[in-house]
């Protein structure tokens, strides 16, 4: 299998990092399917052999697939962040203008509030957070209406914070809501999202 992986993911001496990384997860996913098939056939012995194979594969993951992981990380950190790889500012401006305008149209038209328009508004807000604040798409997508209601009622601000003269101007146009991190581990960071009420701009921040 090692020879097959190396042959399949190398092109003229160059490692196809994306293909090789996806191949690892494809093999593990296929192993789960085969294991379930053996369980359906009441063949516990062969299902156990699949488990043994997966354990050996995981032990050799860094040796066989480590170069692909390293190359992908280097490409992400160096090549994709170079100015030549960044999108044109004019295009970004057009995307921003469309997003802000469309969000304003949906919010201002109270007679067309249906499931389709709500889904579109949700996607527009997620795109604002993802594109212009470098957030992962899954984080803002997990926000619910209850998060917005908490922000609207200042549930995550104490009375002293809400009335402080120094921060009054900042919190006048912004709303704070809370979103828990992934998993139940106490070492995970919790996330506090800050959203602009008038949708003119959207900002986010994290606190431990």
C-alpha positions in Angstrom: 0.0 0.0 0.0 2.9 2.3 0.8 4.3 1.9 -2.7 0.9 2.4 -4.2 0.4 5.7 -2.3 3.8 7.0 -3.3 3.3 6.1 -6.9 -0.1 7.6 -7.1 0.7 10.9 -5.3 4.1 11.7 -6.9 4.4 13.5 -10.3 7.9 13.9 -11.7 9.4 13.8 -8.2 6.9 16.3 -6.8 4.5 15.4 -4.1 0.9 16.2 -4.7 0.2 17.3 -1.1 -3.5 17.9 -1.4 -4.1 14.5 -3.1 -2.0 12.7 -0.6 -3.7 14.2 2.4 -7.1 13.4 1.1 -6.0 9.9 0.3 -5.3 9.2 3.9 -8.8 10.2 5.0 -10.3 8.3 2.1 -8.5 5.1 3.2 -9.8 5.5 6.8 -13.3 6.2 5.6 -13.3 3.2 3.3 -12.0 1.0 6.2 -15.1 2.1 8.2 -17.4 1.0 5.4 -15.7 -2.4 5.0 -15.8 -2.9 8.8 -19.6 -2.2 8.8 -20.1 -4.6 5.9 -18.3 -7.4 7.9 -20.5 -6.6 10.9 -23.6 -7.0 8.8 -22.4 -10.3 7.6 -21.6 -11.4 11.2 -18.0 -11.8 10.3 -16.4 -10.3 13.5 -13.0 -11.8 12.7 -12.5 -9.8 9.5 -14.0 -6.7 11.2 -11.2 -7.1 13.8 -8.6 -7.3 11.0 -9.8 -4.0 9.6 -9.4 -2.5 13.1 -5.8 -3.8 13.2 -5.1 -2.3 9.8 -6.4 1.1 10.8 -4.2 1.1 14.0 -1.1 0.2 11.9 -2.0 3.0 9.4 -2.3 5.5 12.2 1.0 4.5 13.6 2.7 5.1 10.3 0.7 8.3 9.4 3.5 10.7 10.0 6.0 8.6 8.1 3.8 8.1 5.1 1.7 11.3 4.9 3.8 13.7 7.0 5.5 15.3 4.0 2.1 16.2 2.5 0.9 17.8 5.7 4.2 19.8 5.9 3.9 21.0 2.3 0.3 22.0 2.7 1.1 24.1 5.8 4.0 25.8 4.1 1.9 26.6 1.0 -0.8 28.1 3.3 1.6 30.1 5.3 3.9 31.4 2.6 2.6 31.2 -0.9 -1.1 32.0 -0.3 -0.3 35.0 1.9 1.9 36.8 -0.6 0.5 40.0 -2.0 0.4 38.6 -5.5 -2.0 35.9 -4.3 -4.4 38.3 -2.7 -7.6 39.3 -4.5 -7.9 42.7 -6.2 -9.1 45.5 -3.8 -11.6 46.6 -6.4 -13.2 43.2 -6.4 -13.3 43.1 -2.7 -15.0 46.4 -2.6 -17.7 45.2 -5.0 -18.3 42.2 -2.9 -18.5 44.3 0.2 -20.9 46.8 -1.4 -23.2 44.0 -2.7 -23.2 42.3 0.7 -24.0 45.4 2.7 -26.6 46.7 0.2 -28.4 43.3 0.0 -28.4 42.9 3.8 -29.9 46.4 4.2 -32.6 45.6 1.6 -33.6 42.4 3.4 -33.7 43.9 6.9 -35.6 47.0 5.8 -38.3 45.0 3.9 -40.5 43.6 6.7 -43.1 42.1 4.4 -40.7 39.6 2.7 -39.4 37.9 5.8 -39.7 34.2 4.8 -37.4 31.2 5.2 -35.6 32.0 1.9 -34.8 35.6 2.7 -33.7 34.6 6.2 -31.4 31.9 4.8 -29.9 34.5 2.4 -29.4 37.0 5.2 -27.7 34.3 7.2 -25.4 33.5 4.4 -24.6 37.2 3.8 -23.7 37.7 7.4 -21.5 34.6 7.4 -19.7 35.8 4.3 -19.0 39.1 6.0 -17.4 37.4 9.0 -15.5 34.9 6.9 -14.2 37.2 4.1 -13.5 40.4 6.0 -12.6 39.1 9.5 -10.7 35.9 8.6 -13.1 33.8 10.6 -13.6 30.1 9.8 -16.9 29.6 8.0 -18.2 27.1 10.6 -17.9 29.5 13.5 -20.3 32.2 12.4 -22.5 29.6 10.7 -23.3 28.1 14.1 -24.7 31.3 15.4 -28.5 31.1 16.1 -31.3 33.6 16.7 -30.9 33.1 20.4 -27.4 34.5 20.2 -28.7 37.6 18.5 -31.5 38.0 21.2 -28.8 37.8 23.9 -26.8 40.5 22.1 -29.9 42.6 21.6 -30.7 42.5 25.4 -27.1 43.0 26.4 -27.1 39.7 28.3 -23.3 39.5 28.2 -22.7 43.0 29.4 -22.8 44.1 33.0 -24.6 47.4 33.9 -21.2 49.1 34.6 -19.9 48.0 31.2 -23.0 49.2 29.4 -23.0 52.6 31.0 -19.3 53.3 31.2 -18.5 56.7 29.6 -15.3 55.4 28.1 -16.9 52.5 26.3 -20.3 54.0 25.7 -19.4 55.1 22.1 -18.0 51.7 21.3 -21.0 49.7 22.5 -23.5 52.2 21.1 -23.3 50.7 17.6 -22.0 47.2 18.6 -23.6 44.2 20.2 -21.8 41.4 22.1 -22.8 37.8 22.2 -21.3 34.6 23.4 -20.6 31.4 21.4 -18.9 28.4 23.1 -15.9 26.7 21.6 -15.9 23.2 20.2 -15.9 20.4 22.7 -16.3 20.4 26.4 -12.6 20.6 27.3 -12.0 23.5 29.7 -8.7 24.3 28.0 -10.6 25.3 24.8 -11.0 29.0 24.1 -14.5 30.4 24.4 -15.6 32.8 21.7 -17.2 36.2 22.1 -18.6 37.6 18.9 -19.2 41.3 18.4 -21.6 42.4 15.7 -22.6 45.8 14.3 -26.3 46.5 14.6 -26.6 48.5 11.4 -24.6 45.9 9.4 -22.4 48.7 8.0 -19.4 46.7 9.3 -19.0 43.5 11.2 -16.3 42.8 13.7 -15.3 39.8 15.8 -12.9 39.2 18.7 -11.9 36.3 21.0 -11.3 36.3 24.7 -10.0 33.4 26.7 
